[in-house]
């Protein structure tokens, strides 16, 4: 069974020796750790997961998104933005309500053959679109290939929240959180915790490394070894 946020926090505290085996942190420490957990997760996007996002102005009532773009959606009419085609693991894009009128003129993100937040329309069985209908509902999405879904980048709201990563990533998060919180608790970092943190970062980078305008993969078949000098 996958760990919840509290499960990850509790394991991180045990790895640091702050709580005994099998114990959980008290409410104040858990609340502080939730803040640290969300801050750590935010820092992964654009570094370990996917490309940095660059602002892209669009006009009219529709546009095609590309990985690495943060789309500045105009107001005055409903807008349809089609998600990037054939996304690679960790692909990212974002949307901004520049006119603060999505409450009147909804933004629809067309899923383009993928799921949006793991959901499809009831009874349809095909990937569904996402409607943003709240004023200022600026959002960013990253592509998770193991469930074929564009997943919203958001803080975990509570200690009971599930974690939006596959099991192979979740296994390393307690070590990574332990490193992030060690200084705050004057805790010693063991070699095991440090190694787990480094391996976790490597796993994220291998699974979801940067893709986009700032870090384009060399197309297959174009690279040819150059002869040695001299």
mmCIF file of the C-alpha atoms, coordinates in Angstrom:
data_MODEL
# 
_entry.id   MODEL 
# 
loop_
_atom_site.group_PDB 
_atom_site.id 
_atom_site.type_symbol 
_atom_site.label_atom_id 
_atom_site.label_alt_id 
_atom_site.label_comp_id 
_atom_site.label_asym_id 
_atom_site.label_entity_id 
_atom_site.label_seq_id 
_atom_site.pdbx_PDB_ins_code 
_atom_site.Cartn_x 
_atom_site.Cartn_y 
_atom_site.Cartn_z 
_atom_site.occupancy 
_atom_site.B_iso_or_equiv 
_atom_site.pdbx_formal_charge 
_atom_site.auth_seq_id 
_atom_site.auth_comp_id 
_atom_site.auth_asym_id 
_atom_site.auth_atom_id 
_atom_site.pdbx_PDB_model_num 
ATOM 1   C CA . UNK A 1 1   ? 0.000   0.000  0.000   1.00 0.00 ? 1   UNK A CA 1 
ATOM 2   C CA . UNK A 1 2   ? 1.300   3.439  -0.926  1.00 0.00 ? 2   UNK A CA 1 
ATOM 3   C CA . UNK A 1 3   ? 2.379   5.786  1.854   1.00 0.00 ? 3   UNK A CA 1 
ATOM 4   C CA . UNK A 1 4   ? 0.315   8.860  2.627   1.00 0.00 ? 4   UNK A CA 1 
ATOM 5   C CA . UNK A 1 5   ? 2.003   12.178 3.347   1.00 0.00 ? 5   UNK A CA 1 
ATOM 6   C CA . UNK A 1 6   ? 1.917   11.368 7.074   1.00 0.00 ? 6   UNK A CA 1 
ATOM 7   C CA . UNK A 1 7   ? 3.523   7.997  6.367   1.00 0.00 ? 7   UNK A CA 1 
ATOM 8   C CA . UNK A 1 8   ? 6.377   9.676  4.504   1.00 0.00 ? 8   UNK A CA 1 
ATOM 9   C CA . UNK A 1 9   ? 6.815   12.303 7.241   1.00 0.00 ? 9   UNK A CA 1 
ATOM 10  C CA . UNK A 1 10  ? 6.795   9.698  9.994   1.00 0.00 ? 10  UNK A CA 1 
ATOM 11  C CA . UNK A 1 11  ? 9.404   7.592  8.226   1.00 0.00 ? 11  UNK A CA 1 
ATOM 12  C CA . UNK A 1 12  ? 11.584  10.656 7.634   1.00 0.00 ? 12  UNK A CA 1 
ATOM 13  C CA . UNK A 1 13  ? 11.419  11.500 11.353  1.00 0.00 ? 13  UNK A CA 1 
ATOM 14  C CA . UNK A 1 14  ? 12.346  7.937  12.273  1.00 0.00 ? 14  UNK A CA 1 
ATOM 15  C CA . UNK A 1 15  ? 15.283  7.954  9.833   1.00 0.00 ? 15  UNK A CA 1 
ATOM 16  C CA . UNK A 1 16  ? 16.527  11.124 11.541  1.00 0.00 ? 16  UNK A CA 1 
ATOM 17  C CA . UNK A 1 17  ? 16.073  9.612  15.006  1.00 0.00 ? 17  UNK A CA 1 
ATOM 18  C CA . UNK A 1 18  ? 13.527  12.256 16.014  1.00 0.00 ? 18  UNK A CA 1 
ATOM 19  C CA . UNK A 1 19  ? 10.823  9.712  16.856  1.00 0.00 ? 19  UNK A CA 1 
ATOM 20  C CA . UNK A 1 20  ? 11.119  6.075  17.858  1.00 0.00 ? 20  UNK A CA 1 
ATOM 21  C CA . UNK A 1 21  ? 10.364  3.188  15.561  1.00 0.00 ? 21  UNK A CA 1 
ATOM 22  C CA . UNK A 1 22  ? 6.652   2.820  14.904  1.00 0.00 ? 22  UNK A CA 1 
ATOM 23  C CA . UNK A 1 23  ? 5.854   6.263  16.352  1.00 0.00 ? 23  UNK A CA 1 
ATOM 24  C CA . UNK A 1 24  ? 4.461   9.314  14.558  1.00 0.00 ? 24  UNK A CA 1 
ATOM 25  C CA . UNK A 1 25  ? 5.373   12.964 15.133  1.00 0.00 ? 25  UNK A CA 1 
ATOM 26  C CA . UNK A 1 26  ? 3.128   15.189 17.230  1.00 0.00 ? 26  UNK A CA 1 
ATOM 27  C CA . UNK A 1 27  ? 0.654   17.548 15.550  1.00 0.00 ? 27  UNK A CA 1 
ATOM 28  C CA . UNK A 1 28  ? 2.941   20.611 15.539  1.00 0.00 ? 28  UNK A CA 1 
ATOM 29  C CA . UNK A 1 29  ? 5.909   18.737 14.086  1.00 0.00 ? 29  UNK A CA 1 
ATOM 30  C CA . UNK A 1 30  ? 3.689   17.027 11.511  1.00 0.00 ? 30  UNK A CA 1 
ATOM 31  C CA . UNK A 1 31  ? 2.253   20.386 10.419  1.00 0.00 ? 31  UNK A CA 1 
ATOM 32  C CA . UNK A 1 32  ? 5.743   21.866 10.014  1.00 0.00 ? 32  UNK A CA 1 
ATOM 33  C CA . UNK A 1 33  ? 6.863   18.787 8.102   1.00 0.00 ? 33  UNK A CA 1 
ATOM 34  C CA . UNK A 1 34  ? 3.887   19.100 5.728   1.00 0.00 ? 34  UNK A CA 1 
ATOM 35  C CA . UNK A 1 35  ? 5.093   22.602 4.856   1.00 0.00 ? 35  UNK A CA 1 
ATOM 36  C CA . UNK A 1 36  ? 8.599   21.258 4.252   1.00 0.00 ? 36  UNK A CA 1 
ATOM 37  C CA . UNK A 1 37  ? 7.225   18.391 2.159   1.00 0.00 ? 37  UNK A CA 1 
ATOM 38  C CA . UNK A 1 38  ? 5.281   20.731 -0.116  1.00 0.00 ? 38  UNK A CA 1 
ATOM 39  C CA . UNK A 1 39  ? 8.206   23.135 -0.468  1.00 0.00 ? 39  UNK A CA 1 
ATOM 40  C CA . UNK A 1 40  ? 10.486  20.241 -1.438  1.00 0.00 ? 40  UNK A CA 1 
ATOM 41  C CA . UNK A 1 41  ? 7.977   18.948 -3.975  1.00 0.00 ? 41  UNK A CA 1 
ATOM 42  C CA . UNK A 1 42  ? 7.567   22.390 -5.569  1.00 0.00 ? 42  UNK A CA 1 
ATOM 43  C CA . UNK A 1 43  ? 11.337  22.650 -5.976  1.00 0.00 ? 43  UNK A CA 1 
ATOM 44  C CA . UNK A 1 44  ? 11.439  19.453 -8.054  1.00 0.00 ? 44  UNK A CA 1 
ATOM 45  C CA . UNK A 1 45  ? 9.431   20.954 -10.924 1.00 0.00 ? 45  UNK A CA 1 
ATOM 46  C CA . UNK A 1 46  ? 11.639  22.556 -13.543 1.00 0.00 ? 46  UNK A CA 1 
ATOM 47  C CA . UNK A 1 47  ? 14.752  21.045 -11.958 1.00 0.00 ? 47  UNK A CA 1 
ATOM 48  C CA . UNK A 1 48  ? 14.352  17.275 -11.526 1.00 0.00 ? 48  UNK A CA 1 
ATOM 49  C CA . UNK A 1 49  ? 10.964  17.072 -13.262 1.00 0.00 ? 49  UNK A CA 1 
ATOM 50  C CA . UNK A 1 50  ? 10.535  18.559 -16.715 1.00 0.00 ? 50  UNK A CA 1 
ATOM 51  C CA . UNK A 1 51  ? 11.660  21.872 -18.181 1.00 0.00 ? 51  UNK A CA 1 
ATOM 52  C CA . UNK A 1 52  ? 11.446  25.343 -16.742 1.00 0.00 ? 52  UNK A CA 1 
ATOM 53  C CA . UNK A 1 53  ? 8.365   27.128 -18.056 1.00 0.00 ? 53  UNK A CA 1 
ATOM 54  C CA . UNK A 1 54  ? 8.514   30.244 -20.214 1.00 0.00 ? 54  UNK A CA 1 
ATOM 55  C CA . UNK A 1 55  ? 5.580   32.641 -20.740 1.00 0.00 ? 55  UNK A CA 1 
ATOM 56  C CA . UNK A 1 56  ? 3.785   32.334 -24.090 1.00 0.00 ? 56  UNK A CA 1 
ATOM 57  C CA . UNK A 1 57  ? 1.191   34.912 -25.155 1.00 0.00 ? 57  UNK A CA 1 
ATOM 58  C CA . UNK A 1 58  ? -1.755  33.605 -27.190 1.00 0.00 ? 58  UNK A CA 1 
ATOM 59  C CA . UNK A 1 59  ? -4.634  35.338 -28.949 1.00 0.00 ? 59  UNK A CA 1 
ATOM 60  C CA . UNK A 1 60  ? -8.049  34.398 -30.266 1.00 0.00 ? 60  UNK A CA 1 
ATOM 61  C CA . UNK A 1 61  ? -10.030 31.578 -28.703 1.00 0.00 ? 61  UNK A CA 1 
ATOM 62  C CA . UNK A 1 62  ? -7.803  28.506 -29.141 1.00 0.00 ? 62  UNK A CA 1 
ATOM 63  C CA . UNK A 1 63  ? -4.167  27.431 -29.231 1.00 0.00 ? 63  UNK A CA 1 
ATOM 64  C CA . UNK A 1 64  ? -1.918  24.359 -29.252 1.00 0.00 ? 64  UNK A CA 1 
ATOM 65  C CA . UNK A 1 65  ? 0.327   24.039 -26.199 1.00 0.00 ? 65  UNK A CA 1 
ATOM 66  C CA . UNK A 1 66  ? 3.898   22.806 -26.303 1.00 0.00 ? 66  UNK A CA 1 
ATOM 67  C CA . UNK A 1 67  ? 6.018   21.402 -23.523 1.00 0.00 ? 67  UNK A CA 1 
ATOM 68  C CA . UNK A 1 68  ? 7.781   24.169 -21.608 1.00 0.00 ? 68  UNK A CA 1 
ATOM 69  C CA . UNK A 1 69  ? 5.173   26.860 -22.258 1.00 0.00 ? 69  UNK A CA 1 
ATOM 70  C CA . UNK A 1 70  ? 3.192   28.793 -19.669 1.00 0.00 ? 70  UNK A CA 1 
ATOM 71  C CA . UNK A 1 71  ? 0.251   30.114 -21.663 1.00 0.00 ? 71  UNK A CA 1 
ATOM 72  C CA . UNK A 1 72  ? -1.109  33.596 -20.968 1.00 0.00 ? 72  UNK A CA 1 
ATOM 73  C CA . UNK A 1 73  ? -4.796  33.120 -21.743 1.00 0.00 ? 73  UNK A CA 1 
ATOM 74  C CA . UNK A 1 74  ? -6.628  36.257 -22.968 1.00 0.00 ? 74  UNK A CA 1 
ATOM 75  C CA . UNK A 1 75  ? -10.034 37.231 -21.652 1.00 0.00 ? 75  UNK A CA 1 
ATOM 76  C CA . UNK A 1 76  ? -13.289 38.179 -23.268 1.00 0.00 ? 76  UNK A CA 1 
ATOM 77  C CA . UNK A 1 77  ? -14.369 34.744 -24.546 1.00 0.00 ? 77  UNK A CA 1 
ATOM 78  C CA . UNK A 1 78  ? -14.106 31.054 -23.663 1.00 0.00 ? 78  UNK A CA 1 
ATOM 79  C CA . UNK A 1 79  ? -10.718 29.631 -24.653 1.00 0.00 ? 79  UNK A CA 1 
ATOM 80  C CA . UNK A 1 80  ? -9.635  26.130 -25.716 1.00 0.00 ? 80  UNK A CA 1 
ATOM 81  C CA . UNK A 1 81  ? -6.008  25.108 -25.168 1.00 0.00 ? 81  UNK A CA 1 
ATOM 82  C CA . UNK A 1 82  ? -4.945  21.727 -26.540 1.00 0.00 ? 82  UNK A CA 1 
ATOM 83  C CA . UNK A 1 83  ? -2.425  19.903 -24.344 1.00 0.00 ? 83  UNK A CA 1 
ATOM 84  C CA . UNK A 1 84  ? 0.964   19.032 -25.887 1.00 0.00 ? 84  UNK A CA 1 
ATOM 85  C CA . UNK A 1 85  ? 0.919   16.108 -28.292 1.00 0.00 ? 85  UNK A CA 1 
ATOM 86  C CA . UNK A 1 86  ? 2.890   12.917 -27.584 1.00 0.00 ? 86  UNK A CA 1 
ATOM 87  C CA . UNK A 1 87  ? 4.197   14.098 -24.190 1.00 0.00 ? 87  UNK A CA 1 
ATOM 88  C CA . UNK A 1 88  ? 7.343   12.558 -22.814 1.00 0.00 ? 88  UNK A CA 1 
ATOM 89  C CA . UNK A 1 89  ? 7.654   11.633 -19.128 1.00 0.00 ? 89  UNK A CA 1 
ATOM 90  C CA . UNK A 1 90  ? 7.837   14.799 -17.042 1.00 0.00 ? 90  UNK A CA 1 
ATOM 91  C CA . UNK A 1 91  ? 6.598   17.121 -19.805 1.00 0.00 ? 91  UNK A CA 1 
ATOM 92  C CA . UNK A 1 92  ? 5.155   20.325 -18.343 1.00 0.00 ? 92  UNK A CA 1 
ATOM 93  C CA . UNK A 1 93  ? 2.955   23.247 -19.336 1.00 0.00 ? 93  UNK A CA 1 
ATOM 94  C CA . UNK A 1 94  ? 0.990   25.917 -17.516 1.00 0.00 ? 94  UNK A CA 1 
ATOM 95  C CA . UNK A 1 95  ? -1.919  28.331 -17.921 1.00 0.00 ? 95  UNK A CA 1 
ATOM 96  C CA . UNK A 1 96  ? -2.468  31.841 -16.538 1.00 0.00 ? 96  UNK A CA 1 
ATOM 97  C CA . UNK A 1 97  ? -5.773  33.726 -16.288 1.00 0.00 ? 97  UNK A CA 1 
ATOM 98  C CA . UNK A 1 98  ? -4.398  37.091 -17.409 1.00 0.00 ? 98  UNK A CA 1 
ATOM 99  C CA . UNK A 1 99  ? -7.820  38.785 -17.501 1.00 0.00 ? 99  UNK A CA 1 
ATOM 100 C CA . UNK A 1 100 ? -9.112  37.190 -14.289 1.00 0.00 ? 100 UNK A CA 1 
ATOM 101 C CA . UNK A 1 101 ? -12.339 36.166 -16.012 1.00 0.00 ? 101 UNK A CA 1 
ATOM 102 C CA . UNK A 1 102 ? -12.363 32.352 -16.119 1.00 0.00 ? 102 UNK A CA 1 
ATOM 103 C CA . UNK A 1 103 ? -15.351 32.535 -13.799 1.00 0.00 ? 103 UNK A CA 1 
ATOM 104 C CA . UNK A 1 104 ? -17.249 33.987 -16.774 1.00 0.00 ? 104 UNK A CA 1 
ATOM 105 C CA . UNK A 1 105 ? -15.244 32.690 -19.745 1.00 0.00 ? 105 UNK A CA 1 
ATOM 106 C CA . UNK A 1 106 ? -14.050 29.185 -18.934 1.00 0.00 ? 106 UNK A CA 1 
ATOM 107 C CA . UNK A 1 107 ? -10.710 27.822 -20.079 1.00 0.00 ? 107 UNK A CA 1 
ATOM 108 C CA . UNK A 1 108 ? -10.969 24.286 -21.444 1.00 0.00 ? 108 UNK A CA 1 
ATOM 109 C CA . UNK A 1 109 ? -7.795  22.225 -21.677 1.00 0.00 ? 109 UNK A CA 1 
ATOM 110 C CA . UNK A 1 110 ? -8.293  19.634 -24.406 1.00 0.00 ? 110 UNK A CA 1 
ATOM 111 C CA . UNK A 1 111 ? -6.608  16.433 -23.220 1.00 0.00 ? 111 UNK A CA 1 
ATOM 112 C CA . UNK A 1 112 ? -5.339  15.481 -26.693 1.00 0.00 ? 112 UNK A CA 1 
ATOM 113 C CA . UNK A 1 113 ? -5.507  11.719 -26.170 1.00 0.00 ? 113 UNK A CA 1 
ATOM 114 C CA . UNK A 1 114 ? -4.409  11.660 -22.536 1.00 0.00 ? 114 UNK A CA 1 
ATOM 115 C CA . UNK A 1 115 ? -6.143  11.822 -19.168 1.00 0.00 ? 115 UNK A CA 1 
ATOM 116 C CA . UNK A 1 116 ? -6.409  15.024 -17.148 1.00 0.00 ? 116 UNK A CA 1 
ATOM 117 C CA . UNK A 1 117 ? -5.670  14.421 -13.461 1.00 0.00 ? 117 UNK A CA 1 
ATOM 118 C CA . UNK A 1 118 ? -6.271  10.719 -14.010 1.00 0.00 ? 118 UNK A CA 1 
ATOM 119 C CA . UNK A 1 119 ? -9.931  11.181 -14.942 1.00 0.00 ? 119 UNK A CA 1 
ATOM 120 C CA . UNK A 1 120 ? -12.089 10.529 -17.988 1.00 0.00 ? 120 UNK A CA 1 
ATOM 121 C CA . UNK A 1 121 ? -15.679 11.684 -18.512 1.00 0.00 ? 121 UNK A CA 1 
ATOM 122 C CA . UNK A 1 122 ? -18.226 9.381  -16.801 1.00 0.00 ? 122 UNK A CA 1 
ATOM 123 C CA . UNK A 1 123 ? -19.505 6.701  -19.161 1.00 0.00 ? 123 UNK A CA 1 
ATOM 124 C CA . UNK A 1 124 ? -17.399 7.854  -22.074 1.00 0.00 ? 124 UNK A CA 1 
ATOM 125 C CA . UNK A 1 125 ? -14.262 5.784  -21.603 1.00 0.00 ? 125 UNK A CA 1 
ATOM 126 C CA . UNK A 1 126 ? -12.108 8.237  -23.532 1.00 0.00 ? 126 UNK A CA 1 
ATOM 127 C CA . UNK A 1 127 ? -9.657  10.739 -22.040 1.00 0.00 ? 127 UNK A CA 1 
ATOM 128 C CA . UNK A 1 128 ? -11.458 13.868 -20.881 1.00 0.00 ? 128 UNK A CA 1 
ATOM 129 C CA . UNK A 1 129 ? -10.819 17.579 -20.924 1.00 0.00 ? 129 UNK A CA 1 
ATOM 130 C CA . UNK A 1 130 ? -10.241 19.866 -17.949 1.00 0.00 ? 130 UNK A CA 1 
ATOM 131 C CA . UNK A 1 131 ? -12.379 22.952 -17.400 1.00 0.00 ? 131 UNK A CA 1 
ATOM 132 C CA . UNK A 1 132 ? -10.969 25.820 -15.359 1.00 0.00 ? 132 UNK A CA 1 
ATOM 133 C CA . UNK A 1 133 ? -13.889 28.015 -14.353 1.00 0.00 ? 133 UNK A CA 1 
ATOM 134 C CA . UNK A 1 134 ? -12.625 29.896 -11.305 1.00 0.00 ? 134 UNK A CA 1 
ATOM 135 C CA . UNK A 1 135 ? -11.190 33.394 -11.569 1.00 0.00 ? 135 UNK A CA 1 
ATOM 136 C CA . UNK A 1 136 ? -7.385  33.316 -11.269 1.00 0.00 ? 136 UNK A CA 1 
ATOM 137 C CA . UNK A 1 137 ? -7.215  29.499 -11.283 1.00 0.00 ? 137 UNK A CA 1 
ATOM 138 C CA . UNK A 1 138 ? -3.675  29.507 -12.693 1.00 0.00 ? 138 UNK A CA 1 
ATOM 139 C CA . UNK A 1 139 ? -2.423  25.936 -13.012 1.00 0.00 ? 139 UNK A CA 1 
ATOM 140 C CA . UNK A 1 140 ? 0.578   23.894 -14.069 1.00 0.00 ? 140 UNK A CA 1 
ATOM 141 C CA . UNK A 1 141 ? 0.571   20.290 -15.234 1.00 0.00 ? 141 UNK A CA 1 
ATOM 142 C CA . UNK A 1 142 ? 3.185   17.567 -15.611 1.00 0.00 ? 142 UNK A CA 1 
ATOM 143 C CA . UNK A 1 143 ? 2.848   14.309 -17.513 1.00 0.00 ? 143 UNK A CA 1 
ATOM 144 C CA . UNK A 1 144 ? 2.976   11.077 -15.540 1.00 0.00 ? 144 UNK A CA 1 
ATOM 145 C CA . UNK A 1 145 ? 3.463   8.217  -18.013 1.00 0.00 ? 145 UNK A CA 1 
ATOM 146 C CA . UNK A 1 146 ? 2.616   5.297  -15.714 1.00 0.00 ? 146 UNK A CA 1 
ATOM 147 C CA . UNK A 1 147 ? -1.040  6.384  -15.605 1.00 0.00 ? 147 UNK A CA 1 
ATOM 148 C CA . UNK A 1 148 ? -1.113  8.334  -18.877 1.00 0.00 ? 148 UNK A CA 1 
ATOM 149 C CA . UNK A 1 149 ? -2.265  11.504 -17.166 1.00 0.00 ? 149 UNK A CA 1 
ATOM 150 C CA . UNK A 1 150 ? -1.515  15.203 -17.081 1.00 0.00 ? 150 UNK A CA 1 
ATOM 151 C CA . UNK A 1 151 ? -1.258  15.759 -13.330 1.00 0.00 ? 151 UNK A CA 1 
ATOM 152 C CA . UNK A 1 152 ? -1.766  19.156 -11.730 1.00 0.00 ? 152 UNK A CA 1 
ATOM 153 C CA . UNK A 1 153 ? 1.177   20.550 -9.775  1.00 0.00 ? 153 UNK A CA 1 
ATOM 154 C CA . UNK A 1 154 ? -0.313  21.256 -6.373  1.00 0.00 ? 154 UNK A CA 1 
ATOM 155 C CA . UNK A 1 155 ? 0.550   21.134 -2.699  1.00 0.00 ? 155 UNK A CA 1 
ATOM 156 C CA . UNK A 1 156 ? -0.637  18.123 -0.735  1.00 0.00 ? 156 UNK A CA 1 
ATOM 157 C CA . UNK A 1 157 ? -3.485  19.628 1.315   1.00 0.00 ? 157 UNK A CA 1 
ATOM 158 C CA . UNK A 1 158 ? -3.369  17.336 4.338   1.00 0.00 ? 158 UNK A CA 1 
ATOM 159 C CA . UNK A 1 159 ? -1.400  14.657 6.140   1.00 0.00 ? 159 UNK A CA 1 
ATOM 160 C CA . UNK A 1 160 ? -3.842  12.029 4.888   1.00 0.00 ? 160 UNK A CA 1 
ATOM 161 C CA . UNK A 1 161 ? -3.313  12.964 1.233   1.00 0.00 ? 161 UNK A CA 1 
ATOM 162 C CA . UNK A 1 162 ? -2.131  10.338 -1.211  1.00 0.00 ? 162 UNK A CA 1 
ATOM 163 C CA . UNK A 1 163 ? 1.126   11.083 -3.033  1.00 0.00 ? 163 UNK A CA 1 
ATOM 164 C CA . UNK A 1 164 ? 0.949   11.664 -6.783  1.00 0.00 ? 164 UNK A CA 1 
ATOM 165 C CA . UNK A 1 165 ? 4.039   9.630  -7.699  1.00 0.00 ? 165 UNK A CA 1 
ATOM 166 C CA . UNK A 1 166 ? 4.518   5.925  -8.452  1.00 0.00 ? 166 UNK A CA 1 
ATOM 167 C CA . UNK A 1 167 ? 5.691   3.534  -5.754  1.00 0.00 ? 167 UNK A CA 1 
ATOM 168 C CA . UNK A 1 168 ? 9.249   3.470  -7.068  1.00 0.00 ? 168 UNK A CA 1 
ATOM 169 C CA . UNK A 1 169 ? 9.579   7.194  -6.379  1.00 0.00 ? 169 UNK A CA 1 
ATOM 170 C CA . UNK A 1 170 ? 7.657   7.264  -3.095  1.00 0.00 ? 170 UNK A CA 1 
ATOM 171 C CA . UNK A 1 171 ? 10.116  4.781  -1.607  1.00 0.00 ? 171 UNK A CA 1 
ATOM 172 C CA . UNK A 1 172 ? 12.859  7.443  -1.684  1.00 0.00 ? 172 UNK A CA 1 
ATOM 173 C CA . UNK A 1 173 ? 10.835  10.464 -0.553  1.00 0.00 ? 173 UNK A CA 1 
ATOM 174 C CA . UNK A 1 174 ? 11.341  9.876  3.210   1.00 0.00 ? 174 UNK A CA 1 
ATOM 175 C CA . UNK A 1 175 ? 15.116  10.062 2.679   1.00 0.00 ? 175 UNK A CA 1 
ATOM 176 C CA . UNK A 1 176 ? 14.782  13.223 0.609   1.00 0.00 ? 176 UNK A CA 1 
ATOM 177 C CA . UNK A 1 177 ? 12.500  14.833 3.170   1.00 0.00 ? 177 UNK A CA 1 
ATOM 178 C CA . UNK A 1 178 ? 14.885  13.806 5.934   1.00 0.00 ? 178 UNK A CA 1 
ATOM 179 C CA . UNK A 1 179 ? 17.692  15.732 4.253   1.00 0.00 ? 179 UNK A CA 1 
ATOM 180 C CA . UNK A 1 180 ? 15.410  18.742 3.769   1.00 0.00 ? 180 UNK A CA 1 
ATOM 181 C CA . UNK A 1 181 ? 14.422  18.819 7.482   1.00 0.00 ? 181 UNK A CA 1 
ATOM 182 C CA . UNK A 1 182 ? 17.649  17.734 9.184   1.00 0.00 ? 182 UNK A CA 1 
ATOM 183 C CA . UNK A 1 183 ? 19.028  21.224 9.822   1.00 0.00 ? 183 UNK A CA 1 
ATOM 184 C CA . UNK A 1 184 ? 15.746  22.422 11.342  1.00 0.00 ? 184 UNK A CA 1 
ATOM 185 C CA . UNK A 1 185 ? 15.941  19.660 13.958  1.00 0.00 ? 185 UNK A CA 1 
ATOM 186 C CA . UNK A 1 186 ? 19.751  19.679 14.345  1.00 0.00 ? 186 UNK A CA 1 
ATOM 187 C CA . UNK A 1 187 ? 19.651  16.024 13.320  1.00 0.00 ? 187 UNK A CA 1 
ATOM 188 C CA . UNK A 1 188 ? 22.669  14.095 12.112  1.00 0.00 ? 188 UNK A CA 1 
ATOM 189 C CA . UNK A 1 189 ? 22.439  12.745 8.589   1.00 0.00 ? 189 UNK A CA 1 
ATOM 190 C CA . UNK A 1 190 ? 23.500  9.127  8.363   1.00 0.00 ? 190 UNK A CA 1 
ATOM 191 C CA . UNK A 1 191 ? 25.181  7.756  5.273   1.00 0.00 ? 191 UNK A CA 1 
ATOM 192 C CA . UNK A 1 192 ? 22.011  5.771  4.579   1.00 0.00 ? 192 UNK A CA 1 
ATOM 193 C CA . UNK A 1 193 ? 19.829  8.875  4.533   1.00 0.00 ? 193 UNK A CA 1 
ATOM 194 C CA . UNK A 1 194 ? 22.257  10.802 2.360   1.00 0.00 ? 194 UNK A CA 1 
ATOM 195 C CA . UNK A 1 195 ? 22.540  7.910  -0.089  1.00 0.00 ? 195 UNK A CA 1 
ATOM 196 C CA . UNK A 1 196 ? 18.746  7.525  -0.233  1.00 0.00 ? 196 UNK A CA 1 
ATOM 197 C CA . UNK A 1 197 ? 18.360  11.231 -0.958  1.00 0.00 ? 197 UNK A CA 1 
ATOM 198 C CA . UNK A 1 198 ? 20.881  11.128 -3.809  1.00 0.00 ? 198 UNK A CA 1 
ATOM 199 C CA . UNK A 1 199 ? 19.333  8.000  -5.281  1.00 0.00 ? 199 UNK A CA 1 
ATOM 200 C CA . UNK A 1 200 ? 15.863  9.559  -5.061  1.00 0.00 ? 200 UNK A CA 1 
ATOM 201 C CA . UNK A 1 201 ? 17.011  12.635 -6.941  1.00 0.00 ? 201 UNK A CA 1 
ATOM 202 C CA . UNK A 1 202 ? 18.640  10.423 -9.551  1.00 0.00 ? 202 UNK A CA 1 
ATOM 203 C CA . UNK A 1 203 ? 15.448  8.381  -9.948  1.00 0.00 ? 203 UNK A CA 1 
ATOM 204 C CA . UNK A 1 204 ? 13.358  11.525 -10.477 1.00 0.00 ? 204 UNK A CA 1 
ATOM 205 C CA . UNK A 1 205 ? 15.839  12.856 -13.018 1.00 0.00 ? 205 UNK A CA 1 
ATOM 206 C CA . UNK A 1 206 ? 15.954  9.544  -14.900 1.00 0.00 ? 206 UNK A CA 1 
ATOM 207 C CA . UNK A 1 207 ? 12.174  9.216  -15.012 1.00 0.00 ? 207 UNK A CA 1 
ATOM 208 C CA . UNK A 1 208 ? 11.156  12.815 -15.607 1.00 0.00 ? 208 UNK A CA 1 
ATOM 209 C CA . UNK A 1 209 ? 14.260  14.751 -16.694 1.00 0.00 ? 209 UNK A CA 1 
ATOM 210 C CA . UNK A 1 210 ? 13.935  18.061 -18.506 1.00 0.00 ? 210 UNK A CA 1 
ATOM 211 C CA . UNK A 1 211 ? 12.284  18.074 -21.903 1.00 0.00 ? 211 UNK A CA 1 
ATOM 212 C CA . UNK A 1 212 ? 11.511  21.242 -23.800 1.00 0.00 ? 212 UNK A CA 1 
ATOM 213 C CA . UNK A 1 213 ? 12.846  24.320 -25.477 1.00 0.00 ? 213 UNK A CA 1 
ATOM 214 C CA . UNK A 1 214 ? 15.562  24.860 -22.861 1.00 0.00 ? 214 UNK A CA 1 
ATOM 215 C CA . UNK A 1 215 ? 16.877  21.285 -23.034 1.00 0.00 ? 215 UNK A CA 1 
ATOM 216 C CA . UNK A 1 216 ? 16.052  19.569 -26.293 1.00 0.00 ? 216 UNK A CA 1 
ATOM 217 C CA . UNK A 1 217 ? 17.053  15.943 -26.745 1.00 0.00 ? 217 UNK A CA 1 
ATOM 218 C CA . UNK A 1 218 ? 19.250  15.352 -29.768 1.00 0.00 ? 218 UNK A CA 1 
ATOM 219 C CA . UNK A 1 219 ? 17.049  13.780 -32.482 1.00 0.00 ? 219 UNK A CA 1 
ATOM 220 C CA . UNK A 1 220 ? 17.787  10.146 -33.174 1.00 0.00 ? 220 UNK A CA 1 
ATOM 221 C CA . UNK A 1 221 ? 19.969  9.489  -36.201 1.00 0.00 ? 221 UNK A CA 1 
ATOM 222 C CA . UNK A 1 222 ? 21.498  12.992 -36.420 1.00 0.00 ? 222 UNK A CA 1 
ATOM 223 C CA . UNK A 1 223 ? 24.504  12.447 -34.212 1.00 0.00 ? 223 UNK A CA 1 
ATOM 224 C CA . UNK A 1 224 ? 27.623  11.228 -35.943 1.00 0.00 ? 224 UNK A CA 1 
ATOM 225 C CA . UNK A 1 225 ? 30.941  10.738 -34.110 1.00 0.00 ? 225 UNK A CA 1 
ATOM 226 C CA . UNK A 1 226 ? 33.575  13.191 -35.205 1.00 0.00 ? 226 UNK A CA 1 
ATOM 227 C CA . UNK A 1 227 ? 37.082  12.021 -36.128 1.00 0.00 ? 227 UNK A CA 1 
ATOM 228 C CA . UNK A 1 228 ? 39.735  12.556 -33.524 1.00 0.00 ? 228 UNK A CA 1 
ATOM 229 C CA . UNK A 1 229 ? 41.812  15.697 -33.913 1.00 0.00 ? 229 UNK A CA 1 
ATOM 230 C CA . UNK A 1 230 ? 45.191  15.277 -35.548 1.00 0.00 ? 230 UNK A CA 1 
# 
